[in-house]
């Protein structure tokens, strides 16, 4: 009975993802701290619902609705607006959230200056939170707001719509580790720093660090405010240092020049990326065969001319469908046996959207080879596929009768044979009369 329930849950999840606005599903679990009012984030939540998402709200300590059932996630995405919550229900732990990513559940996490379990979760993704109680502070540009309420310029990014007006931020920054899977989305202003007081008591230390190394560890544009992370399974997580970034107050708050802030558009673009609406690619299928053939052989022979084809599509959230995509100009194919023996560009075929094709010669070495595509770019879904094929030497009846490189050996053998026959003929036909005459005397 338990097996049937698990199978039913899996089937329903597949059906839901097939009809989804997002490429991975539309069900969203929102963990909302009791100290936060849902209505204060109505612009963000309403924009998600208008885009077709099904939001379910739950307090952090509630056990229902469960985020997983029988090891299968009940939701395609989770939003954790719990920046100051220190205790959760048993199904919400840093370890369980990491496990959800392995099941292709995407996470949107907000942090705060306080030390919480989410701070520990951030360190699992190569983010370095500052000491507790050290929010981001900036006195520039001059404004009437507190030093912790900062207008931040939004740099151009493939994740975001361009251009976006500056956004209001009030929260905690984080330093970025060395993980290649980190994707900076919003960085701190160059004039900002993290401190535990508002009276500039630590300004001398920060100034000294700036003079020695250009910027202190917790100062300047090296700090991240909103950072994404994409796993090797293409699930996504975003860490935002402020829950106020998503609030109605900041979305409606005007900038110093009187223009509206870019908070609403910014958080909408971030949600579209982390929920796998945008920049989602996949390999539909691959094909390989010899030149002038159509079927894939069981094995290739060394020096065969091989044609390899890949079909790639991109997710279109407007139609909730996959469409052929030919916008990759740097796709490569490797033909490997331990190390790549062939590495060549896999270029789009003109006039055939989504089709990438290349022709190459199999190496003059037999063994078990793999066709490998491994394409990784910041923000985009990773493309990876492998196909194993054997490469064998020619059969005994496939070798040519004569090899041009062996003509010196042919000439040597023929000249030796001819010389032997000439020598034998001269020896056998030589004059022996003089030898008989001497014997008679």
VEXMAR-674897 format. One record per residue (C-alpha): residue number from 1; residue in three letters; x, y, z. Coordinates in steps of 0.25 Angstrom, whole numbers, plus 5000, padded with zeros to 4 digits. Layout:
REM residues N
@resi:NUM; resn:ala; east:X; north:Y; up:Z
...
//
This chain:
REM residues 441
@resi:1; resn:unk; east:5000; north:5000; up:5000
@resi:2; resn:unk; east:5011; north:5009; up:5003
@resi:3; resn:unk; east:5018; north:5006; up:4990
@resi:4; resn:unk; east:5005; north:5010; up:4983
@resi:5; resn:unk; east:5004; north:5023; up:4990
@resi:6; resn:unk; east:5018; north:5027; up:4987
@resi:7; resn:unk; east:5016; north:5023; up:4972
@resi:8; resn:unk; east:5003; north:5031; up:4972
@resi:9; resn:unk; east:5010; north:5043; up:4978
@resi:10; resn:unk; east:5021; north:5042; up:4967
@resi:11; resn:unk; east:5011; north:5041; up:4956
@resi:12; resn:unk; east:5004; north:5054; up:4961
@resi:13; resn:unk; east:5017; north:5061; up:4962
@resi:14; resn:unk; east:5021; north:5058; up:4947
@resi:15; resn:unk; east:5007; north:5062; up:4942
@resi:16; resn:unk; east:5008; north:5075; up:4950
@resi:17; resn:unk; east:5021; north:5078; up:4944
@resi:18; resn:unk; east:5017; north:5075; up:4930
@resi:19; resn:unk; east:5006; north:5086; up:4931
@resi:20; resn:unk; east:5014; north:5096; up:4939
@resi:21; resn:unk; east:5018; north:5110; up:4937
@resi:22; resn:unk; east:5031; north:5107; up:4943
@resi:23; resn:unk; east:5039; north:5096; up:4936
@resi:24; resn:unk; east:5040; north:5088; up:4949
@resi:25; resn:unk; east:5026; north:5091; up:4955
@resi:26; resn:unk; east:5017; north:5102; up:4960
@resi:27; resn:unk; east:5014; north:5097; up:4975
@resi:28; resn:unk; east:5021; north:5107; up:4984
@resi:29; resn:unk; east:5022; north:5105; up:5000
@resi:30; resn:unk; east:5024; north:5118; up:5007
@resi:31; resn:unk; east:5030; north:5118; up:5021
@resi:32; resn:unk; east:5026; north:5131; up:5027
@resi:33; resn:unk; east:5031; north:5136; up:5040
@resi:34; resn:unk; east:5020; north:5139; up:5050
@resi:35; resn:unk; east:5026; north:5152; up:5052
@resi:36; resn:unk; east:5024; north:5156; up:5038
@resi:37; resn:unk; east:5010; north:5160; up:5032
@resi:38; resn:unk; east:5007; north:5153; up:5019
@resi:39; resn:unk; east:5000; north:5166; up:5014
@resi:40; resn:unk; east:5013; north:5174; up:5015
@resi:41; resn:unk; east:5018; north:5165; up:5003
@resi:42; resn:unk; east:5006; north:5165; up:4995
@resi:43; resn:unk; east:5012; north:5171; up:4982
@resi:44; resn:unk; east:5022; north:5159; up:4982
@resi:45; resn:unk; east:5013; north:5148; up:4985
@resi:46; resn:unk; east:5002; north:5153; up:4976
@resi:47; resn:unk; east:5011; north:5154; up:4964
@resi:48; resn:unk; east:5015; north:5139; up:4966
@resi:49; resn:unk; east:5000; north:5136; up:4967
@resi:50; resn:unk; east:4997; north:5144; up:4954
@resi:51; resn:unk; east:5008; north:5136; up:4947
@resi:52; resn:unk; east:5001; north:5123; up:4951
@resi:53; resn:unk; east:5008; north:5118; up:4964
@resi:54; resn:unk; east:5000; north:5111; up:4974
@resi:55; resn:unk; east:5005; north:5117; up:4988
@resi:56; resn:unk; east:5003; north:5109; up:5001
@resi:57; resn:unk; east:5007; north:5117; up:5014
@resi:58; resn:unk; east:5012; north:5111; up:5026
@resi:59; resn:unk; east:5018; north:5115; up:5039
@resi:60; resn:unk; east:5032; north:5110; up:5042
@resi:61; resn:unk; east:5029; north:5101; up:5054
@resi:62; resn:unk; east:5016; north:5095; up:5047
@resi:63; resn:unk; east:5017; north:5081; up:5043
@resi:64; resn:unk; east:5006; north:5081; up:5032
@resi:65; resn:unk; east:5006; north:5082; up:5021
@resi:66; resn:unk; east:5019; north:5074; up:5020
@resi:67; resn:unk; east:5029; north:5078; up:5010
@resi:68; resn:unk; east:5032; north:5063; up:5006
@resi:69; resn:unk; east:5024; north:5050; up:5006
@resi:70; resn:unk; east:5030; north:5037; up:5005
@resi:71; resn:unk; east:5043; north:5043; up:5001
@resi:72; resn:unk; east:5036; north:5051; up:4989
@resi:73; resn:unk; east:5036; north:5066; up:4990
@resi:74; resn:unk; east:5021; north:5071; up:4991
@resi:75; resn:unk; east:5026; north:5085; up:4985
@resi:76; resn:unk; east:5034; north:5089; up:4973
@resi:77; resn:unk; east:5039; north:5101; up:4981
@resi:78; resn:unk; east:5041; north:5107; up:4995
@resi:79; resn:unk; east:5041; north:5121; up:5000
@resi:80; resn:unk; east:5047; north:5123; up:5014
@resi:81; resn:unk; east:5043; north:5137; up:5019
@resi:82; resn:unk; east:5048; north:5133; up:5033
@resi:83; resn:unk; east:5061; north:5142; up:5035
@resi:84; resn:unk; east:5060; north:5142; up:5050
@resi:85; resn:unk; east:5054; north:5128; up:5053
@resi:86; resn:unk; east:5063; north:5119; up:5061
@resi:87; resn:unk; east:5055; north:5107; up:5062
@resi:88; resn:unk; east:5047; north:5099; up:5051
@resi:89; resn:unk; east:5039; north:5087; up:5050
@resi:90; resn:unk; east:5046; north:5074; up:5048
@resi:91; resn:unk; east:5045; north:5073; up:5033
@resi:92; resn:unk; east:5052; north:5087; up:5032
@resi:93; resn:unk; east:5067; north:5086; up:5035
@resi:94; resn:unk; east:5079; north:5090; up:5027
@resi:95; resn:unk; east:5082; north:5076; up:5024
@resi:96; resn:unk; east:5067; north:5073; up:5019
@resi:97; resn:unk; east:5068; north:5086; up:5010
@resi:98; resn:unk; east:5081; north:5081; up:5004
@resi:99; resn:unk; east:5074; north:5068; up:5001
@resi:100; resn:unk; east:5062; north:5075; up:4994
@resi:101; resn:unk; east:5072; north:5082; up:4984
@resi:102; resn:unk; east:5076; north:5068; up:4980
@resi:103; resn:unk; east:5061; north:5065; up:4977
@resi:104; resn:unk; east:5061; north:5077; up:4968
@resi:105; resn:unk; east:5053; north:5086; up:4978
@resi:106; resn:unk; east:5057; north:5100; up:4977
@resi:107; resn:unk; east:5059; north:5110; up:4989
@resi:108; resn:unk; east:5058; north:5124; up:4992
@resi:109; resn:unk; east:5065; north:5128; up:5005
@resi:110; resn:unk; east:5065; north:5141; up:5013
@resi:111; resn:unk; east:5076; north:5144; up:5023
@resi:112; resn:unk; east:5077; north:5154; up:5035
@resi:113; resn:unk; east:5088; north:5159; up:5044
@resi:114; resn:unk; east:5084; north:5149; up:5054
@resi:115; resn:unk; east:5090; north:5135; up:5055
@resi:116; resn:unk; east:5080; north:5125; up:5051
@resi:117; resn:unk; east:5080; north:5111; up:5044
@resi:118; resn:unk; east:5079; north:5118; up:5031
@resi:119; resn:unk; east:5092; north:5124; up:5034
@resi:120; resn:unk; east:5098; north:5110; up:5035
@resi:121; resn:unk; east:5091; north:5106; up:5022
@resi:122; resn:unk; east:5098; north:5118; up:5015
@resi:123; resn:unk; east:5112; north:5113; up:5018
@resi:124; resn:unk; east:5108; north:5100; up:5011
@resi:125; resn:unk; east:5108; north:5107; up:4998
@resi:126; resn:unk; east:5121; north:5115; up:5000
@resi:127; resn:unk; east:5115; north:5127; up:5006
@resi:128; resn:unk; east:5122; north:5134; up:5018
@resi:129; resn:unk; east:5112; north:5142; up:5027
@resi:130; resn:unk; east:5118; north:5153; up:5035
@resi:131; resn:unk; east:5118; north:5152; up:5050
@resi:132; resn:unk; east:5105; north:5153; up:5056
@resi:133; resn:unk; east:5099; north:5167; up:5058
@resi:134; resn:unk; east:5106; north:5173; up:5047
@resi:135; resn:unk; east:5097; north:5179; up:5036
@resi:136; resn:unk; east:5101; north:5186; up:5024
@resi:137; resn:unk; east:5103; north:5201; up:5026
@resi:138; resn:unk; east:5106; north:5212; up:5016
@resi:139; resn:unk; east:5106; north:5227; up:5018
@resi:140; resn:unk; east:5106; north:5230; up:5003
@resi:141; resn:unk; east:5099; north:5235; up:4996
@resi:142; resn:unk; east:5094; north:5246; up:5005
@resi:143; resn:unk; east:5079; north:5243; up:5009
@resi:144; resn:unk; east:5069; north:5244; up:5020
@resi:145; resn:unk; east:5068; north:5229; up:5022
@resi:146; resn:unk; east:5076; north:5222; up:5033
@resi:147; resn:unk; east:5090; north:5217; up:5029
@resi:148; resn:unk; east:5084; north:5203; up:5028
@resi:149; resn:unk; east:5074; north:5206; up:5017
@resi:150; resn:unk; east:5083; north:5207; up:5005
@resi:151; resn:unk; east:5079; north:5209; up:4990
@resi:152; resn:unk; east:5087; north:5199; up:4982
@resi:153; resn:unk; east:5091; north:5200; up:4968
@resi:154; resn:unk; east:5087; north:5188; up:4960
@resi:155; resn:unk; east:5098; north:5183; up:4951
@resi:156; resn:unk; east:5095; north:5177; up:4937
@resi:157; resn:unk; east:5093; north:5162; up:4938
@resi:158; resn:unk; east:5087; north:5152; up:4928
@resi:159; resn:unk; east:5078; north:5147; up:4940
@resi:160; resn:unk; east:5071; north:5161; up:4941
@resi:161; resn:unk; east:5063; north:5170; up:4931
@resi:162; resn:unk; east:5071; north:5182; up:4927
@resi:163; resn:unk; east:5071; north:5192; up:4931
@resi:164; resn:unk; east:5066; north:5192; up:4946
@resi:165; resn:unk; east:5066; north:5204; up:4955
@resi:166; resn:unk; east:5073; north:5204; up:4968
@resi:167; resn:unk; east:5067; north:5195; up:4979
@resi:168; resn:unk; east:5065; north:5198; up:4994
@resi:169; resn:unk; east:5073; north:5189; up:5003
@resi:170; resn:unk; east:5073; north:5187; up:5018
@resi:171; resn:unk; east:5080; north:5175; up:5023
@resi:172; resn:unk; east:5092; north:5166; up:5024
@resi:173; resn:unk; east:5103; north:5164; up:5014
@resi:174; resn:unk; east:5112; north:5152; up:5011
@resi:175; resn:unk; east:5125; north:5149; up:5005
@resi:176; resn:unk; east:5126; north:5139; up:4994
@resi:177; resn:unk; east:5135; north:5127; up:4994
@resi:178; resn:unk; east:5142; north:5120; up:4983
@resi:179; resn:unk; east:5131; north:5111; up:4978
@resi:180; resn:unk; east:5130; north:5112; up:4963
@resi:181; resn:unk; east:5115; north:5110; up:4964
@resi:182; resn:unk; east:5112; north:5123; up:4971
@resi:183; resn:unk; east:5105; north:5134; up:4963
@resi:184; resn:unk; east:5106; north:5148; up:4968
@resi:185; resn:unk; east:5093; north:5155; up:4966
@resi:186; resn:unk; east:5094; north:5168; up:4974
@resi:187; resn:unk; east:5106; north:5173; up:4980
@resi:188; resn:unk; east:5108; north:5183; up:4991
@resi:189; resn:unk; east:5112; north:5198; up:4988
@resi:190; resn:unk; east:5126; north:5201; up:4988
@resi:191; resn:unk; east:5124; north:5211; up:5000
@resi:192; resn:unk; east:5117; north:5201; up:5009
@resi:193; resn:unk; east:5122; north:5192; up:5020
@resi:194; resn:unk; east:5117; north:5183; up:5031
@resi:195; resn:unk; east:5118; north:5188; up:5045
@resi:196; resn:unk; east:5111; north:5186; up:5059
@resi:197; resn:unk; east:5109; north:5200; up:5062
@resi:198; resn:unk; east:5104; north:5213; up:5055
@resi:199; resn:unk; east:5114; north:5223; up:5061
@resi:200; resn:unk; east:5126; north:5219; up:5052
@resi:201; resn:unk; east:5133; north:5213; up:5064
@resi:202; resn:unk; east:5140; north:5203; up:5055
@resi:203; resn:unk; east:5143; north:5213; up:5043
@resi:204; resn:unk; east:5158; north:5213; up:5046
@resi:205; resn:unk; east:5160; north:5198; up:5045
@resi:206; resn:unk; east:5152; north:5198; up:5032
@resi:207; resn:unk; east:5160; north:5210; up:5027
@resi:208; resn:unk; east:5173; north:5203; up:5031
@resi:209; resn:unk; east:5169; north:5190; up:5023
@resi:210; resn:unk; east:5165; north:5198; up:5011
@resi:211; resn:unk; east:5178; north:5205; up:5011
@resi:212; resn:unk; east:5186; north:5192; up:5012
@resi:213; resn:unk; east:5178; north:5183; up:5003
@resi:214; resn:unk; east:5168; north:5192; up:4995
@resi:215; resn:unk; east:5156; north:5187; up:5003
@resi:216; resn:unk; east:5154; north:5181; up:5016
@resi:217; resn:unk; east:5147; north:5167; up:5017
@resi:218; resn:unk; east:5134; north:5173; up:5021
@resi:219; resn:unk; east:5134; north:5185; up:5012
@resi:220; resn:unk; east:5132; north:5189; up:4998
@resi:221; resn:unk; east:5127; north:5183; up:4985
@resi:222; resn:unk; east:5133; north:5169; up:4988
@resi:223; resn:unk; east:5121; north:5167; up:4998
@resi:224; resn:unk; east:5109; north:5160; up:4992
@resi:225; resn:unk; east:5095; north:5164; up:4996
@resi:226; resn:unk; east:5087; north:5154; up:4987
@resi:227; resn:unk; east:5094; north:5142; up:4982
@resi:228; resn:unk; east:5090; north:5130; up:4974
@resi:229; resn:unk; east:5095; north:5115; up:4974
@resi:230; resn:unk; east:5092; north:5105; up:4963
@resi:231; resn:unk; east:5095; north:5090; up:4966
@resi:232; resn:unk; east:5100; north:5080; up:4957
@resi:233; resn:unk; east:5086; north:5074; up:4956
@resi:234; resn:unk; east:5081; north:5088; up:4951
@resi:235; resn:unk; east:5073; north:5091; up:4964
@resi:236; resn:unk; east:5075; north:5106; up:4968
@resi:237; resn:unk; east:5075; north:5113; up:4981
@resi:238; resn:unk; east:5076; north:5128; up:4984
@resi:239; resn:unk; east:5081; north:5135; up:4997
@resi:240; resn:unk; east:5076; north:5149; up:4999
@resi:241; resn:unk; east:5082; north:5157; up:5011
@resi:242; resn:unk; east:5068; north:5164; up:5013
@resi:243; resn:unk; east:5054; north:5160; up:5014
@resi:244; resn:unk; east:5050; north:5175; up:5013
@resi:245; resn:unk; east:5056; north:5174; up:4999
@resi:246; resn:unk; east:5042; north:5167; up:4995
@resi:247; resn:unk; east:5033; north:5176; up:5003
@resi:248; resn:unk; east:5022; north:5185; up:4998
@resi:249; resn:unk; east:5029; north:5197; up:5005
@resi:250; resn:unk; east:5042; north:5196; up:4998
@resi:251; resn:unk; east:5034; north:5193; up:4985
@resi:252; resn:unk; east:5026; north:5206; up:4986
@resi:253; resn:unk; east:5038; north:5214; up:4992
@resi:254; resn:unk; east:5043; north:5225; up:4983
@resi:255; resn:unk; east:5057; north:5228; up:4980
@resi:256; resn:unk; east:5064; north:5241; up:4984
@resi:257; resn:unk; east:5061; north:5246; up:4969
@resi:258; resn:unk; east:5046; north:5243; up:4971
@resi:259; resn:unk; east:5046; north:5231; up:4962
@resi:260; resn:unk; east:5041; north:5218; up:4966
@resi:261; resn:unk; east:5050; north:5207; up:4971
@resi:262; resn:unk; east:5054; north:5195; up:4964
@resi:263; resn:unk; east:5050; north:5185; up:4975
@resi:264; resn:unk; east:5038; north:5179; up:4969
@resi:265; resn:unk; east:5044; north:5176; up:4956
@resi:266; resn:unk; east:5057; north:5171; up:4962
@resi:267; resn:unk; east:5050; north:5161; up:4972
@resi:268; resn:unk; east:5041; north:5157; up:4960
@resi:269; resn:unk; east:5053; north:5154; up:4951
@resi:270; resn:unk; east:5060; north:5147; up:4963
@resi:271; resn:unk; east:5048; north:5138; up:4965
@resi:272; resn:unk; east:5047; north:5135; up:4951
@resi:273; resn:unk; east:5062; north:5130; up:4951
@resi:274; resn:unk; east:5061; north:5122; up:4964
@resi:275; resn:unk; east:5048; north:5115; up:4960
@resi:276; resn:unk; east:5054; north:5111; up:4946
@resi:277; resn:unk; east:5045; north:5120; up:4938
@resi:278; resn:unk; east:5057; north:5126; up:4931
@resi:279; resn:unk; east:5070; north:5122; up:4925
@resi:280; resn:unk; east:5066; north:5107; up:4925
@resi:281; resn:unk; east:5072; north:5098; up:4914
@resi:282; resn:unk; east:5072; north:5083; up:4912
@resi:283; resn:unk; east:5077; north:5073; up:4902
@resi:284; resn:unk; east:5065; north:5066; up:4896
@resi:285; resn:unk; east:5073; north:5055; up:4889
@resi:286; resn:unk; east:5086; north:5051; up:4882
@resi:287; resn:unk; east:5090; north:5043; up:4870
@resi:288; resn:unk; east:5102; north:5038; up:4864
@resi:289; resn:unk; east:5106; north:5030; up:4851
@resi:290; resn:unk; east:5116; north:5028; up:4840
@resi:291; resn:unk; east:5116; north:5038; up:4828
@resi:292; resn:unk; east:5106; north:5034; up:4818
@resi:293; resn:unk; east:5098; north:5025; up:4828
@resi:294; resn:unk; east:5086; north:5028; up:4837
@resi:295; resn:unk; east:5087; north:5017; up:4847
@resi:296; resn:unk; east:5096; north:5017; up:4859
@resi:297; resn:unk; east:5106; north:5005; up:4858
@resi:298; resn:unk; east:5109; north:4995; up:4869
@resi:299; resn:unk; east:5124; north:4999; up:4868
@resi:300; resn:unk; east:5133; north:5008; up:4860
@resi:301; resn:unk; east:5146; north:5005; up:4853
@resi:302; resn:unk; east:5158; north:5014; up:4855
@resi:303; resn:unk; east:5158; north:5026; up:4845
@resi:304; resn:unk; east:5143; north:5025; up:4842
@resi:305; resn:unk; east:5137; north:5038; up:4838
@resi:306; resn:unk; east:5126; north:5040; up:4849
@resi:307; resn:unk; east:5114; north:5050; up:4849
@resi:308; resn:unk; east:5109; north:5054; up:4863
@resi:309; resn:unk; east:5096; north:5062; up:4865
@resi:310; resn:unk; east:5090; north:5068; up:4878
@resi:311; resn:unk; east:5076; north:5074; up:4879
@resi:312; resn:unk; east:5075; north:5085; up:4889
@resi:313; resn:unk; east:5062; north:5093; up:4894
@resi:314; resn:unk; east:5059; north:5104; up:4903
@resi:315; resn:unk; east:5048; north:5106; up:4913
@resi:316; resn:unk; east:5038; north:5117; up:4909
@resi:317; resn:unk; east:5030; north:5121; up:4921
@resi:318; resn:unk; east:5020; north:5129; up:4912
@resi:319; resn:unk; east:5015; north:5116; up:4906
@resi:320; resn:unk; east:5019; north:5106; up:4917
@resi:321; resn:unk; east:5026; north:5098; up:4906
@resi:322; resn:unk; east:5040; north:5095; up:4901
@resi:323; resn:unk; east:5045; north:5101; up:4888
@resi:324; resn:unk; east:5057; north:5098; up:4879
@resi:325; resn:unk; east:5069; north:5107; up:4883
@resi:326; resn:unk; east:5080; north:5110; up:4874
@resi:327; resn:unk; east:5087; north:5121; up:4882
@resi:328; resn:unk; east:5099; north:5114; up:4887
@resi:329; resn:unk; east:5112; north:5118; up:4879
@resi:330; resn:unk; east:5122; north:5111; up:4889
@resi:331; resn:unk; east:5116; north:5097; up:4890
@resi:332; resn:unk; east:5127; north:5086; up:4889
@resi:333; resn:unk; east:5128; north:5071; up:4887
@resi:334; resn:unk; east:5138; north:5062; up:4893
@resi:335; resn:unk; east:5142; north:5048; up:4888
@resi:336; resn:unk; east:5149; north:5043; up:4900
@resi:337; resn:unk; east:5156; north:5030; up:4906
@resi:338; resn:unk; east:5160; north:5035; up:4919
@resi:339; resn:unk; east:5166; north:5048; up:4912
@resi:340; resn:unk; east:5159; north:5055; up:4901
@resi:341; resn:unk; east:5165; north:5050; up:4887
@resi:342; resn:unk; east:5156; north:5059; up:4879
@resi:343; resn:unk; east:5150; north:5072; up:4884
@resi:344; resn:unk; east:5143; north:5080; up:4874
@resi:345; resn:unk; east:5132; north:5091; up:4873
@resi:346; resn:unk; east:5118; north:5086; up:4872
@resi:347; resn:unk; east:5111; north:5097; up:4863
@resi:348; resn:unk; east:5097; north:5100; up:4860
@resi:349; resn:unk; east:5092; north:5095; up:4847
@resi:350; resn:unk; east:5086; north:5107; up:4839
@resi:351; resn:unk; east:5072; north:5106; up:4836
@resi:352; resn:unk; east:5069; north:5095; up:4846
@resi:353; resn:unk; east:5066; north:5102; up:4860
@resi:354; resn:unk; east:5071; north:5094; up:4872
@resi:355; resn:unk; east:5080; north:5084; up:4863
@resi:356; resn:unk; east:5095; north:5084; up:4866
@resi:357; resn:unk; east:5104; north:5075; up:4857
@resi:358; resn:unk; east:5119; north:5072; up:4855
@resi:359; resn:unk; east:5127; north:5062; up:4846
@resi:360; resn:unk; east:5140; north:5057; up:4851
@resi:361; resn:unk; east:5150; north:5045; up:4848
@resi:362; resn:unk; east:5151; north:5035; up:4859
@resi:363; resn:unk; east:5165; north:5034; up:4865
@resi:364; resn:unk; east:5175; north:5024; up:4860
@resi:365; resn:unk; east:5173; north:5016; up:4874
@resi:366; resn:unk; east:5164; north:5005; up:4878
@resi:367; resn:unk; east:5157; north:5005; up:4891
@resi:368; resn:unk; east:5144; north:5009; up:4898
@resi:369; resn:unk; east:5141; north:5023; up:4895
@resi:370; resn:unk; east:5130; north:5033; up:4900
@resi:371; resn:unk; east:5123; north:5045; up:4893
@resi:372; resn:unk; east:5123; north:5055; up:4904
@resi:373; resn:unk; east:5116; north:5069; up:4904
@resi:374; resn:unk; east:5119; north:5077; up:4916
@resi:375; resn:unk; east:5114; north:5091; up:4915
@resi:376; resn:unk; east:5114; north:5100; up:4928
@resi:377; resn:unk; east:5111; north:5115; up:4928
@resi:378; resn:unk; east:5107; north:5124; up:4939
@resi:379; resn:unk; east:5092; north:5125; up:4940
@resi:380; resn:unk; east:5088; north:5115; up:4930
@resi:381; resn:unk; east:5084; north:5101; up:4932
@resi:382; resn:unk; east:5096; north:5091; up:4931
@resi:383; resn:unk; east:5096; north:5082; up:4919
@resi:384; resn:unk; east:5103; north:5069; up:4920
@resi:385; resn:unk; east:5101; north:5056; up:4913
@resi:386; resn:unk; east:5110; north:5044; up:4910
@resi:387; resn:unk; east:5109; north:5032; up:4900
@resi:388; resn:unk; east:5118; north:5020; up:4901
@resi:389; resn:unk; east:5123; north:5014; up:4888
@resi:390; resn:unk; east:5134; north:5004; up:4885
@resi:391; resn:unk; east:5145; north:5007; up:4874
@resi:392; resn:unk; east:5152; north:4994; up:4868
@resi:393; resn:unk; east:5163; north:4992; up:4858
@resi:394; resn:unk; east:5159; north:4988; up:4844
@resi:395; resn:unk; east:5156; north:4973; up:4842
@resi:396; resn:unk; east:5166; north:4965; up:4834
@resi:397; resn:unk; east:5158; north:4967; up:4821
@resi:398; resn:unk; east:5157; north:4982; up:4823
@resi:399; resn:unk; east:5172; north:4985; up:4822
@resi:400; resn:unk; east:5176; north:4990; up:4808
@resi:401; resn:unk; east:5184; north:4981; up:4799
@resi:402; resn:unk; east:5196; north:4990; up:4798
@resi:403; resn:unk; east:5200; north:5001; up:4807
@resi:404; resn:unk; east:5208; north:5013; up:4801
@resi:405; resn:unk; east:5216; north:5015; up:4814
@resi:406; resn:unk; east:5221; north:5001; up:4812
@resi:407; resn:unk; east:5227; north:5002; up:4798
@resi:408; resn:unk; east:5241; north:5002; up:4803
@resi:409; resn:unk; east:5239; north:4989; up:4809
@resi:410; resn:unk; east:5232; north:4984; up:4797
@resi:411; resn:unk; east:5244; north:4988; up:4788
@resi:412; resn:unk; east:5254; north:4982; up:4798
@resi:413; resn:unk; east:5247; north:4969; up:4798
@resi:414; resn:unk; east:5246; north:4969; up:4783
@resi:415; resn:unk; east:5260; north:4973; up:4780
@resi:416; resn:unk; east:5265; north:4962; up:4790
@resi:417; resn:unk; east:5257; north:4952; up:4782
@resi:418; resn:unk; east:5261; north:4956; up:4769
@resi:419; resn:unk; east:5276; north:4956; up:4773
@resi:420; resn:unk; east:5275; north:4942; up:4779
@resi:421; resn:unk; east:5269; north:4937; up:4766
@resi:422; resn:unk; east:5280; north:4944; up:4757
@resi:423; resn:unk; east:5291; north:4939; up:4766
@resi:424; resn:unk; east:5285; north:4925; up:4766
@resi:425; resn:unk; east:5284; north:4925; up:4751
@resi:426; resn:unk; east:5298; north:4930; up:4749
@resi:427; resn:unk; east:5303; north:4919; up:4758
@resi:428; resn:unk; east:5296; north:4908; up:4752
@resi:429; resn:unk; east:5299; north:4912; up:4738
@resi:430; resn:unk; east:5314; north:4915; up:4740
@resi:431; resn:unk; east:5326; north:4909; up:4732
@resi:432; resn:unk; east:5331; north:4896; up:4739
@resi:433; resn:unk; east:5340; north:4891; up:4728
@resi:434; resn:unk; east:5353; north:4896; up:4733
@resi:435; resn:unk; east:5351; north:4889; up:4746
@resi:436; resn:unk; east:5348; north:4875; up:4740
@resi:437; resn:unk; east:5361; north:4877; up:4731
@resi:438; resn:unk; east:5370; north:4879; up:4743
@resi:439; resn:unk; east:5364; north:4866; up:4750
@resi:440; resn:unk; east:5368; north:4858; up:4737
@resi:441; resn:unk; east:5382; north:4862; up:4738
//
